[in-house]
């Protein structure tokens, strides 16, 4: 009898394995990436590898995987990311789950020739779900803070907070339809502590343009910028062109003796300033986004406003060629999206702020702060950190690079932006609660 049962179970497993379909092929791998097929051993990903339904793909630091799905849709999996191909069928919408990190995808507009008005693909995380109907987007999620974000470059998506229930694709469609519709150039964020996703807002134009070019999610270095021919007419400056339309008309009339008529775009400044719209929290248009943590950076009263576009531009952050945020001198942005600054004693303090209308948002230097406490593993004990008193206080855990409970650590300025929370085997170090201080000895 036992033999018959074992044979039956084995036959079921064999049938399940045979049903697993090839749904995507690996077109490119940079760095180190692995795939776990249900019931099989972990394998290293290489170009030409076929991905099956149910597979989980993991990338290491500075690693990227490019997939081409059977409908010609393309998907790039960014560094330190984990993604599951939950479902990808010809007769139903596909489901992709982003467990951590970020993806960039260009989904075929005629994906599987699904019913018009229905989502062709669902991308979800623990905190958010998004319905895709042919588009180009970035989706990211962060395990530490439980937040997710979506940025749209082209097409149409509907974004909502995930309720955590297991749903079929019909129920997922109903859930996302109750969410917010994101337009190209906009973003939205959903998180565990939020009742609803944020109302879609325009992303910082500088960041959006950089991300639009960075289709491979490549952050391996600074790209060489190609000098392009200026679109500003000779005799005018960029400042003139980006100024108020009436001022621009006067400049053109004065310099070129021409009286031009422009159609002035109606801008709703109340919406552009952010605040609350229909019960949703609305970031200011032009807000920068820390993608890895899905954290919205504040637009303060020190930002500049473009009346032509209805967008704000902050001077607190610049943007690198890959679309990453670079805080101004005196500020530090951690991997978890926390904004830090030093107090008078040199102690790092976490800046505390809410998303509110621009004219209610005080400058970052004047925002309230709280002690910066890392909830998680301490930096690795590689000589770059040490306890406050220079000893391990007799606690054996300190020799393993983990601070004793309540113990402060000195961390060099150069390492605060990139805290080392990964052990030599690639796993997270044991969790502890530590404070971080600037090392004045360096």
N, C-alpha and C positions, 0 to 999 in steps of 0.2 A: 504493500500500500504506500509506504514511504517513497519507494522507488518511483511509483506512478505519479505521486504528487511532485517530486523533484523534476521528473521529465516534463510534466505539464507546465511548471513554472519556468523551466528552461526554454520550452517552446514559446511561451509568452514573451520572454525576454528577447528571443531570437526574432520574433515577429516585430516587436517594438523597434529593435535595432535596424531591421530591414526597412521599416517605415520612415526612419529618419532621412529626410530629403536633403540633398545639396541645394542650398539657397543662395550662396554667395561665394565668390572666389577671391583670394588674396592677391591683389595687384602689386602691392609694395609693402615692404617692412623696413623700418629704420629702427635700429636699436634691438631691444629684446622684447618679445611678446609670446604669450602662451595661449593655448586653447584647451578647454576641458569639454569634451563631448560626453553626454550622459552615459554612464556605465563604462567609460573608457579612461585610460590613463592620460595625464596631462602631457601635451605635446608642444614642442616649439613651433611657432608659426613661421612659415617661409612662403615666398612667392609661389603662387600656383596651388596653394592648399585650398581645398573646398570646405566651406563652412556649412555644417548641418543645422537643422532646426534644433533648438535646445542648447546649443553651444554657448559657452561663456568664454569671452576673450579678455585677457588681461595684458596691459602694457606696463613696462617699467618706466623709470624716469628717462626723459629725453628720447622716448620711443614713440613711433607713430605707425599705425596700420591703416592701409587703404583697401577697402572692399568694393567689389562690383557685384551687385545683386542680379538675380536672374531677369529682372525687368529693366536692367541697365541703370538703375539708381546707384549712386555712388555714396559711400560713407567713409569718413576718416575718423579714427579713434585716437584721441590725443594722449599725451604722456600721463602716466599714473592713473590710468582709467580702467574701468571694468564694465563690460557690456554683455548682455545676454540676448541672443536672437531667440525670443520666446516663440514666435510664430511667423511664418511667411508662406502663405498659401495662395493658390491661384483663384480660389473661389471665396476668399474672405480677406478682410484687412489684415495687414501684418502688425506684429507687436514687438517692439524693441524696448528692452528695459536697461536703462543706464544705472548701474549700481553705484558707480563713483566716477568722477572725472568729467570729461566732456567729449562730445562728438560734433562733427560738422558734416552735414549731409545735403546732397542735391537729389531730391526724390523725383522720379519720372512723373510727368503730369498725367500720362495715360496709364498709370500704374494699375496693371491687371484689369483695366477697363471696368473699374468699379462703378457702382450706381452714382449718378451725378448728385452732388450735394452731400455725399457721405465721405467720411475720412478714409483715405487709401492706406494710411499707416498711422499707428499710434506709437509715440515715444513716451515712456513713463519712467518715473523714479518713485521712491517712497513718498515724496512730498508733492509731486506734480505729474500731470498727464497732458499730452498735447496731441491733437488730431491734425494730421497732415493731408493736404489735398493738392500735392504737387508744388514743391517749394525748395528753397535753399535756406538753411537755418543752422544755428549753433544751439545745442542743448547741453546744459551742465548741471551737475548735482554734487553736493558736498556732504560727506558722511558726518563730519564733526558738528556742523550747525544745522543740518537737516534741511537746507535750503536748495532750491533749484531755480534755474533761469532759462529763458529762451530769447534768442535774438533772431529777427527775421531779415533776410536780405532780399528775398524775392518770393512771390506767390502768396499763399494764404495758410494760416494756422489758427487754431483755437486752443487756448491754454487755460488750464484750471488747476486748482489744488486737488491732489489725490486724496481720496477718503480712506485709502488703505485696504479697501475690500477687493477681493478677487472678482473680476468681472469678465464677461464675454465681450466680444467686440461691439455688439449692439448696445450693451449697457455702457461701454466706454464712450460710444458716440453720444449717448444721452448725457453723460457726465461732462464731456468737453463742451457740448453745446450750451451748457449753463455757465461756461467760463467767459473769458474775454478774447476778442478777436484782435490779433496782432497784425499790424500793417508793416510793409517793408520799411526798415529804418527804426523800428520800435523794439522795445524789449518789455518783458514782464518777469516778476519774481514771485515764487510761492514758497512757503516754509511751514515748519511744524507749529510755530507760534502765531501763525496768521490765519484768520478766518477765511480770507479770500486772497486770490492773487492780486498783485498791484495792477492798477489801471495802466494800460500800455502807454509808454512815454518814449519820446525820441531819445535814442542813445547819443552820447557825445559824438558830434560829427567827425571829429578827428579819429576817435576810436573806431567808429563804424567803417570809415574808409580804409583804415589799416586792416581791420578784420576781414573786410570784403576781399582784399587782395590775398590774405593769408588762408587760402582754402585748404591747405594741408595741415593746418594747426601747427605749423613749424615755428618753434621758438629756439632754434639752435644757434641763432646769432643775428647780428644786424645785417640786413640786406643792403646791397648797393642800390641807392636810389637813382633812377634814370631821370635826367633833367628833361622836363617837358616844356613845350612851347606855351608861353603864357596866353591865357584867353582874355586877359585884360587889354583893352585897346591902348595903343601907344598914346601917351599923354595923360593917362589916368593911372592912379595907383590902386592897389588892392583895397586899401582902406576906403577909397572913394566908392568903389563898386559895391562894397559890402555895407555901406552906410544907408541911411534912410533914403527912400526912393526920391522924395522931393529934393533932398540935398544933391543926389546924383543927377537929377534932371537939370538942376541949376549949374552944376559943374560942367556937364556936357554942353549946355547952352553957352556958357562963358568961354569954353575952350574951343568948341567946334562950330559955334554959331548955329546950332541945330536945336529945334524945339521938339523933343520927342515925347510921345505919350506912352506911359506904362500902365498896364493893368495891375493895380495894387492888390496884392493878395491879402484877404481878410484873415487876420490872426486873432485868435481868442487868447488874450494875454492871461486871463484868469486860469485857463487850462494850461498854458505854457508855464505858469508860475508853480504849478503843482498844488497839492493839498488833498482835498477830498472831493470825489466825483461819484455820485450815485451810490454812496456807501463804500466805495473803493478808495484805497490810498493811492494817490497819483504823484509820482516823482516829477520834478521839474523837467521840462523838455531840454535835452542836452546833458542829462545826468550821466556821469561815467559809471561803469559797472566793473567790479572785480569779479571776473567770470568764474575763477576757480572756487570761490566761496559763495557765488551768487549774492554778493553784498553790494548794495547801492551806495555810492559815495555822495556826500552832501553837496548841494549847490547853495552857496552862501551869498550874502549881500555884496560880497566883493567880486562876484562874477560879472561878466559883461553880457549884455543882451543884444541880439541881432533882431531888429524890428522886421527885416525882410523875411526871415525864416521862422521867427518866433521861438528861437532856441537860445539857451544860455551856454556860455563857455566859462568853465572854471579855470582859475589860475593856480589852484591848489594841486593840480595834477597835469603832467604832460603825458604823451602817449608815444611808446616806442614803435618801430616799424611793424612789429608783430601784433600790435593792438593791446599790449600790456600797459597797466597804469604805472606811472613813475611819480610818487609824491614829491612835493617841493621840499627844499632843504628844511630840516627841523622836524619832518614827519616821517613815520615809518609805517609801511603797510605789510602786515604779516600774511602768511599763506592762508590763514583762516579768515582773512578780510577784516581784521581788527586794525583800526587806525590809532597809532601811538605817537606820543610826543614826550619830551623830557620836561620834568618839573625843575625848579630851581636847584634841587639837590642832586640832579643827575638821574633820578629814578624815572624809569619809563612809566608813563601813565596812559591808560586807554581812554580815548576820546569817546564821550557818550553823546549820541545825537539821535533824533527821530527824523523821518521824512516829513517835511512840512513845507508850506509855501515859502518861496525864496525870501520874501521880505520879512519873514519871521525867523529865518535861519541866520544866527549870528556867525561871525567869522570863526574859523576853526580854533584860532588862538584863544578865543574867549569862551569856547564851549566847555561844559563841565567835564571832569575826568574822574576816573576811578582806578584803583590799583590794577595793574595788568597781571593777571593770573592765568597761567596756562593750565587748562584742564586736560592732562594727558601725560605722556611719557616725557622724561627730561632729556636734554641734549646728551648725545653719546659722550662717554668719558674718554676722549681722544687727546686730552691735554688742552683743549680749547675752553674747557669750563672747569670750575672748581668751587667747593663750598665757600661760604662767606669767610669762615675762620681759617681756611686753607687746609683743613683736615677732613677726614671722612667721619669724624665724631664717633668712631668706633662702630659705625653701622656698616655691616658687610655689604649691604646693597649698594653703597656708594662706590665700591670698587667695580661694580658692574655698570657704572654710568647712570645710575638712578639715584636721585636725591632722596634722602630720608624725609619722611613726612614733615612738612613745615620748614624744611631747609631751603635757604635762598641760594641761588647760583649766580655767579658772575658770567656774563656772556659778552664777548666782544661785539662792538657796534656792527662789524662787518657780517656777523652771523645772525643778527636779530631778524633780518628780512627773510632768511631761509633757515628756520630752526631745524636741527637735525633730530628727527624723531624716529628714524629707521635704523635698526640694528644691522650688523654686517651680513646677516643672512637674509636681509630684505624684509624681515618682519618687524612689526611695531614693538618697541620696548615696553616693559611693564608700565602701567599707569600710575602716576603720582601727581600731587598738586604742588607746583613750585612757582615762586616769583622769579622774575627776570630783572637783572640790573645791568647797567652799562659797566663794562670793565675799564676803569680809569688807568689800569696799569699798562694798557696797550698804547 
